[in-house]
């Protein structure tokens, strides 16, 4: 199922709000080692803030099912803190995303 223009706009707004959410910052605090140093929860490397991202352990859009609607998107986006991990962008996040996209394309 494809997303409508309105759904794309709603998802963008939800992501913008999530980027300022308490859960996102709680995940960052959990991974903070020192001033501007964060531990990647996959490779255990230490990175600066600009080199890490907060990743959803379970993808926001299911890799096997695909788009399920804005309601399911919001539910998965605003998951509990246990569903989030701080990962390095250039290695771990890119690798995880590449694997998820490969599954999406193969279905």
DSSP file (Angstrom, degrees, kcal/mol; ACC not computed):
  #  RESIDUE AA STRUCTURE BP1 BP2  ACC     N-H-->O    O-->H-N    N-H-->O    O-->H-N    TCO  KAPPA ALPHA  PHI   PSI    X-CA   Y-CA   Z-CA
    1    1 A X              0   0    0      0, 0.0    66,-0.4     0, 0.0     2,-0.2   0.000 360.0 360.0 360.0 131.4    0.0    0.0    0.0
    2    2 A X        -     0   0    0      1,-0.1     2,-0.3     0, 0.0     0, 0.0  -0.573 360.0-113.5 -88.1 150.6    1.4    3.4   -1.0
    3    3 A X        -     0   0    0     -2,-0.2     2,-0.1     1,-0.1    -1,-0.1  -0.608  26.9-130.1 -82.6 143.4    1.3    6.5    1.3
    4    4 A X     >  -     0   0    0     -2,-0.3     4,-2.4     1,-0.1     5,-0.2  -0.381  28.5-103.5 -82.0 168.7   -0.8    9.4    0.3
    5    5 A X  H  > S+     0   0    0      1,-0.2     4,-2.2     2,-0.2     5,-0.2   0.900 124.4  51.6 -59.2 -40.8    0.5   13.0    0.2
    6    6 A X  H  > S+     0   0    0      1,-0.2     4,-2.5     2,-0.2    -1,-0.2   0.893 109.2  49.6 -64.3 -39.3   -1.3   13.7    3.5
    7    7 A X  H  > S+     0   0    0      2,-0.2     4,-2.6     1,-0.2    -2,-0.2   0.897 109.2  51.8 -66.5 -39.9    0.2   10.6    5.1
    8    8 A X  H  X S+     0   0    0     -4,-2.4     4,-2.2     2,-0.2    -2,-0.2   0.925 111.8  47.1 -60.7 -44.3    3.7   11.7    4.0
    9    9 A X  H  X S+     0   0    0     -4,-2.2     4,-2.3     2,-0.2    -2,-0.2   0.914 112.2  49.5 -63.8 -44.1    3.1   15.1    5.5
   10   10 A X  H  X S+     0   0    0     -4,-2.5     4,-2.5     1,-0.2    -2,-0.2   0.905 110.9  49.8 -62.5 -41.6    1.8   13.6    8.7
   11   11 A X  H  X S+     0   0    0     -4,-2.6     4,-2.6     2,-0.2    -1,-0.2   0.900 109.5  51.5 -64.2 -40.6    4.8   11.2    9.0
   12   12 A X  H  X S+     0   0    0     -4,-2.2     4,-2.2     2,-0.2    -2,-0.2   0.924 111.2  47.7 -61.1 -44.5    7.2   14.1    8.5
   13   13 A X  H  X S+     0   0    0     -4,-2.3     4,-2.2     2,-0.2    -2,-0.2   0.901 111.5  50.4 -64.3 -41.2    5.4   16.1   11.2
   14   14 A X  H  X S+     0   0    0     -4,-2.5     4,-2.6     1,-0.2    -2,-0.2   0.913 110.7  49.2 -62.7 -42.9    5.5   13.1   13.6
   15   15 A X  H  X S+     0   0    0     -4,-2.6     4,-2.0     2,-0.2    -2,-0.2   0.886 109.5  52.2 -64.5 -38.9    9.3   12.6   12.9
   16   16 A X  H  < S+     0   0    0     -4,-2.2     4,-0.4     2,-0.2    -1,-0.2   0.928 112.8  44.4 -62.5 -44.8   10.0   16.3   13.6
   17   17 A X  H >< S+     0   0    0     -4,-2.2     3,-1.3     1,-0.2    -2,-0.2   0.900 111.6  53.9 -65.6 -40.5    8.2   16.1   16.9
   18   18 A X  H >< S+     0   0    0     -4,-2.6     3,-2.1     1,-0.3     6,-0.3   0.855  97.6  64.3 -63.1 -34.7    9.9   12.8   17.8
   19   19 A X  T 3< S+     0   0    0     -4,-2.0    -1,-0.3     1,-0.3    -2,-0.2   0.703 109.7  40.1 -64.2 -16.8   13.3   14.3   17.2
   20   20 A X  T <  S+     0   0    0     -3,-1.3    -1,-0.3    -4,-0.4    -2,-0.2   0.201  94.2 124.4-110.1  13.3   12.6   16.6   20.1
   21   21 A X    <>  -     0   0    0     -3,-2.1     4,-1.8     1,-0.1     5,-0.2  -0.332  69.2-123.8 -80.9 157.2   10.9   13.9   22.3
   22   22 A X  H  > S+     0   0    0      1,-0.2     4,-2.2     2,-0.2     5,-0.2   0.841 110.6  57.4 -63.7 -35.4   11.9   12.9   25.8
   23   23 A X  H  > S+     0   0    0      2,-0.2     4,-2.1     1,-0.2    -1,-0.2   0.907 105.4  49.8 -65.9 -41.0   12.3    9.3   24.7
   24   24 A X  H  > S+     0   0    0     -6,-0.3     4,-1.8     1,-0.2    -1,-0.2   0.938 114.1  44.7 -61.8 -46.7   14.9   10.2   22.1
   25   25 A X  H  X S+     0   0    0     -4,-1.8     4,-2.4     1,-0.2    -1,-0.2   0.822 109.2  56.7 -69.4 -30.0   16.9   12.3   24.6
   26   26 A X  H  X S+     0   0    0     -4,-2.2     4,-2.1     2,-0.2    -1,-0.2   0.903 106.4  50.2 -65.9 -40.0   16.6    9.6   27.2
   27   27 A X  H  X S+     0   0    0     -4,-2.1     4,-1.4     2,-0.2    -2,-0.2   0.909 111.0  49.2 -63.5 -41.3   18.2    7.1   24.8
   28   28 A X  H  X S+     0   0    0     -4,-1.8     4,-0.8     1,-0.2     3,-0.3   0.910 109.5  51.3 -64.0 -42.5   21.0    9.5   24.2
   29   29 A X  H >< S+     0   0    0     -4,-2.4     3,-0.7     1,-0.2    -1,-0.2   0.891 107.0  54.6 -61.1 -38.9   21.6   10.1   27.9
   30   30 A X  H 3< S+     0   0    0     -4,-2.1    -1,-0.2     1,-0.2    -2,-0.2   0.844 113.1  42.0 -63.2 -33.8   21.8    6.3   28.4
   31   31 A X  H 3< S+     0   0    0     -4,-1.4     8,-2.6    -3,-0.3     2,-0.3   0.502  87.1 115.9 -92.1  -5.2   24.5    6.1   25.8
   32   32 A X  E <<  +A   38   0A   0     -4,-0.8     6,-0.3    -3,-0.7     3,-0.1  -0.489  33.2 173.2 -73.2 129.5   26.5    9.2   26.9
   33   33 A X  E     -     0   0A   0      4,-3.5     2,-0.3     1,-0.4     5,-0.2   0.786  64.8 -28.4-101.4 -39.2   29.9    8.3   28.2
   34   34 A X  E >  S-A   37   0A   0      3,-1.3     3,-2.1     0, 0.0    -1,-0.4  -0.878 101.8 -32.6-160.5-175.0   31.3   11.8   28.7
   35   35 A X  T 3  S-     0   0    0      1,-0.3     3,-0.1    -2,-0.3     0, 0.0  -0.374 131.5 -11.3 -57.0 118.1   31.0   15.3   27.3
   36   36 A X  T 3  S+     0   0    0     -2,-0.2     2,-0.4     1,-0.2    -1,-0.3   0.797 110.8 117.0  58.1  34.2   30.1   14.8   23.6
   37   37 A X  E <   +A   34   0A   0     -3,-2.1    -4,-3.5    11,-0.2    -3,-1.3  -0.983  37.8 176.9-133.7 123.6   31.0   11.1   23.7
   38   38 A X  E     -AB  32  47A   0      9,-3.1     9,-2.9    -2,-0.4     2,-0.5  -0.960  25.0-129.2-128.6 142.0   28.4    8.4   23.0
   39   39 A X  E     - B   0  46A   0     -8,-2.6     2,-0.4    -2,-0.4     7,-0.2  -0.784  21.0-129.0 -93.6 128.1   28.8    4.6   22.9
   40   40 A X     >  -     0   0    0      5,-2.8     4,-1.5    -2,-0.5    47,-0.3  -0.607  13.0-145.3 -70.6 129.2   27.3    2.8   19.9
   41   41 A X  T  4 S+     0   0    0     45,-3.2    46,-0.1    -2,-0.4    -1,-0.1   0.512  93.7  44.1 -79.5  -3.3   25.1    0.0   21.2
   42   42 A X  T  4 S+     0   0    0     44,-0.2    -1,-0.1     3,-0.1    45,-0.1   0.837 129.8  16.9-101.4 -56.2   26.1   -2.3   18.3
   43   43 A X  T  4 S-     0   0    0      2,-0.1    -2,-0.2    45,-0.0     3,-0.1   0.548  91.8-131.1 -97.1  -7.8   29.9   -2.0   17.8
   44   44 A X     <  +     0   0    0     -4,-1.5    -3,-0.1     1,-0.2    43,-0.0   0.552  55.6 147.1  68.0  10.5   30.6   -0.4   21.3
   45   45 A X        -     0   0    0     -6,-0.1    -5,-2.8     1,-0.1     2,-0.5  -0.335  50.2-119.5 -70.6 159.4   32.7    2.4   19.6
   46   46 A X  E     +B   39   0A   0     -7,-0.2     2,-0.3    -3,-0.1    -7,-0.2  -0.895  40.1 171.4-104.5 128.9   32.8    5.9   21.1
   47   47 A X  E     -B   38   0A   0     -9,-2.9    -9,-3.1    -2,-0.5     2,-0.1  -0.906  33.7-104.0-136.1 159.2   31.5    8.7   18.9
   48   48 A X    >   -     0   0    0     -2,-0.3     3,-1.8   -11,-0.2     4,-0.2  -0.396  43.9-101.6 -76.3 161.9   30.7   12.4   19.0
   49   49 A X  G >  S+     0   0    0      1,-0.3     3,-1.5     2,-0.2    -1,-0.1   0.872 121.9  55.7 -52.3 -43.3   27.0   13.5   19.0
   50   50 A X  G 3  S+     0   0    0      1,-0.3    -1,-0.3   -14,-0.1   -14,-0.0   0.648 105.1  54.6 -68.9 -12.9   27.1   14.3   15.3
   51   51 A X  G <  S+     0   0    0     -3,-1.8    38,-2.5    38,-0.1    39,-0.4   0.328 101.5  66.3-104.0   6.2   28.2   10.8   14.5
   52   52 A X  E <   -C   88   0B   0     -3,-1.5     2,-0.3    36,-0.3    36,-0.2  -0.866  56.9-168.5-124.1 160.6   25.4    8.9   16.2
   53   53 A X  E     -C   87   0B   0     34,-2.5    34,-2.6    -2,-0.3     2,-0.7  -0.970  30.2-111.3-141.1 157.4   21.7    8.5   15.8
   54   54 A X  E     -C   86   0B   0     -2,-0.3     2,-0.3    32,-0.2    32,-0.2  -0.832  41.9-166.0 -91.3 120.1   18.9    7.1   17.8
   55   55 A X  E     -C   85   0B   0     30,-3.8    30,-2.5    -2,-0.7     2,-0.6  -0.815  21.9-123.7-111.3 144.7   17.7    4.0   16.0
   56   56 A X  E     -C   84   0B   0     -2,-0.3    28,-0.2    28,-0.2     4,-0.1  -0.779  14.2-149.9 -84.1 123.4   14.5    2.0   16.4
   57   57 A X  S    S+     0   0    0     26,-2.7     2,-0.6    -2,-0.6    -1,-0.2   0.937  94.4  44.1 -60.0 -47.1   15.4   -1.6   17.1
   58   58 A X  S    S-     0   0    0     25,-0.5    -1,-0.2    18,-0.1     4,-0.1  -0.899 110.1-109.0 -95.7 120.8   12.2   -2.8   15.5
   59   59 A X        -     0   0    0     -2,-0.6    -2,-0.1     1,-0.1     3,-0.1  -0.104  14.1-130.0 -54.3 145.0   11.8   -0.7   12.3
   60   60 A X  S    S+     0   0    0      1,-0.2     2,-0.6    -4,-0.1    16,-0.2   0.881 104.7  43.3 -63.8 -39.8    9.1    1.9   12.2
   61   61 A X  S    S-     0   0    0     15,-0.1    -1,-0.2     6,-0.1     6,-0.1  -0.951 105.1-115.4-106.8 116.5    7.8    0.6    8.9
   62   62 A X  B  >  -D   66   0C   0     -2,-0.6     4,-1.8     4,-0.5    -2,-0.1  -0.216  15.7-141.9 -54.3 131.9    7.8   -3.2    9.1
   63   63 A X  T  4 S+     0   0    0      1,-0.2    44,-0.2     2,-0.2    -1,-0.1   0.779  98.2  36.9 -70.1 -26.5   10.3   -4.7    6.6
   64   64 A X  T  4 S+     0   0    0      2,-0.1    -1,-0.2     1,-0.0    -2,-0.1   0.843 126.3  33.4 -92.7 -38.6    8.0   -7.6    5.7
   65   65 A X  T  4 S-     0   0    0      1,-0.2     2,-0.2     0, 0.0    -2,-0.2   0.868  91.0-160.9 -86.4 -39.9    4.6   -6.0    5.7
   66   66 A X  B  <  +D   62   0C   0     -4,-1.8    -4,-0.5     2,-0.0    -1,-0.2  -0.595  52.7  10.3  89.8-155.6    5.5   -2.5    4.6
   67   67 A X        +     0   0    0    -66,-0.4     3,-0.1    -2,-0.2    -6,-0.1  -0.388  55.3 170.4 -66.1 127.3    3.3    0.6    5.1
   68   68 A X        -     0   0    0      1,-0.4     4,-0.2    -2,-0.2    -1,-0.1   0.383  54.3 -81.4-118.3  -0.4    0.4   -0.1    7.5
   69   69 A X     >  -     0   0    0      1,-0.1     4,-2.2     2,-0.1    -1,-0.4  -0.392  46.1 -74.1 118.0 164.0   -0.9    3.5    8.0
   70   70 A X  H  > S+     0   0    0      1,-0.2     4,-2.9     2,-0.2     5,-0.2   0.858 124.2  58.1 -64.6 -36.9   -0.1    6.6   10.0
   71   71 A X  H  > S+     0   0    0      2,-0.2     4,-2.2     1,-0.2    -1,-0.2   0.934 110.4  41.4 -60.2 -47.9   -1.5    5.1   13.2
   72   72 A X  H  > S+     0   0    0      2,-0.2     4,-2.4     1,-0.2     5,-0.2   0.884 113.7  54.7 -67.6 -38.3    0.9    2.1   13.2
   73   73 A X  H  X S+     0   0    0     -4,-2.2     4,-2.5     1,-0.2    -2,-0.2   0.940 110.7  45.1 -58.0 -48.8    3.7    4.4   12.1
   74   74 A X  H  X S+     0   0    0     -4,-2.9     4,-2.5     2,-0.2    -2,-0.2   0.898 111.3  53.3 -63.7 -41.7    3.1    6.7   15.1
   75   75 A X  H  < S+     0   0    0     -4,-2.2    -1,-0.2    -5,-0.2    -2,-0.2   0.912 115.0  40.1 -60.9 -43.8    2.8    3.7   17.5
   76   76 A X  H >< S+     0   0    0     -4,-2.4     3,-0.9   -16,-0.2    -2,-0.2   0.857 113.2  54.8 -75.0 -35.0    6.1    2.3   16.4
   77   77 A X  H 3< S+     0   0    0     -4,-2.5     2,-0.6     1,-0.3    -2,-0.2   0.918 110.4  46.1 -63.6 -43.6    7.9    5.7   16.2
   78   78 A X  T 3< S+     0   0    0     -4,-2.5    -1,-0.3    -5,-0.2    -2,-0.1  -0.302  86.2 150.5 -96.3  49.1    6.9    6.5   19.8
   79   79 A X    <   -     0   0    0     -3,-0.9    -3,-0.1    -2,-0.6   -56,-0.0  -0.162  54.7 -79.1 -71.8 171.8    8.0    3.1   21.2
   80   80 A X    >   -     0   0    0      1,-0.1     3,-2.1     3,-0.0    -1,-0.2  -0.272  45.7-102.7 -68.0 160.8    9.3    2.6   24.7
   81   81 A X  G >  S+     0   0    0      1,-0.3     3,-1.8     2,-0.2    -1,-0.1   0.797 120.5  65.4 -56.8 -31.5   12.9    3.5   25.5
   82   82 A X  G 3  S+     0   0    0      1,-0.3    -1,-0.3     3,-0.0    -2,-0.0   0.702  95.2  59.6 -65.8 -18.1   13.8   -0.2   25.5
   83   83 A X  G <  S+     0   0    0     -3,-2.1   -26,-2.7   -26,-0.1   -25,-0.5   0.352  96.5  78.7 -90.4   5.2   13.0   -0.2   21.7
   84   84 A X  E <   -C   56   0B   0     -3,-1.8     2,-0.3   -28,-0.2   -28,-0.2  -0.848  54.1-178.0-116.2 151.0   15.6    2.4   21.0
   85   85 A X  E     -C   55   0B   0    -30,-2.5   -30,-3.8    -2,-0.3     2,-0.6  -0.995  26.0-127.9-144.1 146.5   19.4    2.2   20.6
   86   86 A X  E     +C   54   0B   0     -2,-0.3   -45,-3.2   -32,-0.2     2,-0.3  -0.847  38.6 174.0 -94.2 125.1   22.1    4.7   19.9
   87   87 A X  E     -C   53   0B   0    -34,-2.6   -34,-2.5    -2,-0.6     2,-0.2  -0.934  37.2-100.3-133.0 153.9   24.2    3.7   17.0
   88   88 A X  E   > -C   52   0B   0     -2,-0.3     5,-2.6   -36,-0.2     6,-0.3  -0.499  30.3-142.1 -70.6 141.9   27.0    5.1   14.9
   89   89 A X  I   >S+     0   0    0    -38,-2.5     5,-1.3     3,-0.2    -1,-0.1   0.948  89.4  49.5 -73.0 -50.5   25.8    6.5   11.6
   90   90 A X  I   5S+     0   0    0    -39,-0.4    -1,-0.2     3,-0.1   -38,-0.1   0.752 126.6  13.5 -70.4 -26.7   28.5    5.6    9.2
   91   91 A X  I  >5S+     0   0    0      3,-0.1     4,-2.2     4,-0.0     5,-0.2   0.789 130.3  30.0-111.8 -68.0   28.9    1.9   10.0
   92   92 A X  I  >5S+     0   0    0      2,-0.2     4,-2.6     1,-0.2     5,-0.2   0.913 122.0  44.6 -69.5 -46.0   26.2    0.3   12.1
   93   93 A X  I  ><S+     0   0    0     -5,-2.6     4,-2.6     2,-0.2     5,-0.2   0.926 115.4  48.3 -67.0 -42.7   23.2    2.4   11.1
   94   94 A X  H  ><S+     0   0    0     -5,-1.3     4,-2.3    -6,-0.3    -1,-0.2   0.911 113.5  48.3 -61.5 -41.7   24.0    2.2    7.4
   95   95 A X  H  X S+     0   0    0     -4,-2.2     4,-2.2     2,-0.2    -2,-0.2   0.927 112.9  46.8 -64.8 -46.1   24.6   -1.5    7.7
   96   96 A X  H  X S+     0   0    0     -4,-2.6     4,-2.2     1,-0.2    -2,-0.2   0.918 114.2  47.9 -62.7 -44.3   21.3   -2.1    9.5
   97   97 A X  H  X S+     0   0    0     -4,-2.6     4,-2.8     1,-0.2     5,-0.2   0.894 109.5  53.0 -64.1 -40.9   19.4    0.1    7.1
   98   98 A X  H  X S+     0   0    0     -4,-2.3     4,-2.0    -5,-0.2    -1,-0.2   0.913 110.1  47.8 -61.8 -43.4   21.0   -1.7    4.1
   99   99 A X  H  X S+     0   0    0     -4,-2.2     4,-1.8     2,-0.2    -2,-0.2   0.919 112.8  48.6 -63.3 -44.1   19.9   -5.1    5.4
  100  100 A X  H  X S+     0   0    0     -4,-2.2     4,-2.3     1,-0.2    -2,-0.2   0.912 111.7  49.0 -62.9 -43.3   16.3   -3.9    6.1
  101  101 A X  H  X S+     0   0    0     -4,-2.8     4,-2.4     1,-0.2    -1,-0.2   0.855 107.2  55.6 -66.7 -34.2   16.0   -2.3    2.6
  102  102 A X  H  X S+     0   0    0     -4,-2.0     4,-1.5    -5,-0.2    -1,-0.2   0.913 109.5  46.9 -62.8 -42.5   17.3   -5.6    1.0
  103  103 A X  H  X S+     0   0    0     -4,-1.8     4,-0.9     2,-0.2    -2,-0.2   0.922 110.8  52.3 -64.1 -44.6   14.5   -7.5    2.8
  104  104 A X  H >< S+     0   0    0     -4,-2.3     3,-0.7     1,-0.2    -2,-0.2   0.913 111.2  46.5 -58.1 -44.1   11.9   -4.9    1.7
  105  105 A X  H 3< S+     0   0    0     -4,-2.4    -1,-0.2     1,-0.2    -2,-0.2   0.801 108.1  57.0 -70.0 -28.5   13.0   -5.2   -2.0
  106  106 A X  H 3<        0   0    0     -4,-1.5    -1,-0.2     1,-0.2    -2,-0.2   0.638 360.0 360.0 -80.2 -13.1   13.0   -9.0   -1.9
  107  107 A X    <<        0   0    0     -4,-0.9    -1,-0.2    -3,-0.7    -2,-0.1   0.493 360.0 360.0 -81.6 360.0    9.4   -9.3   -0.8
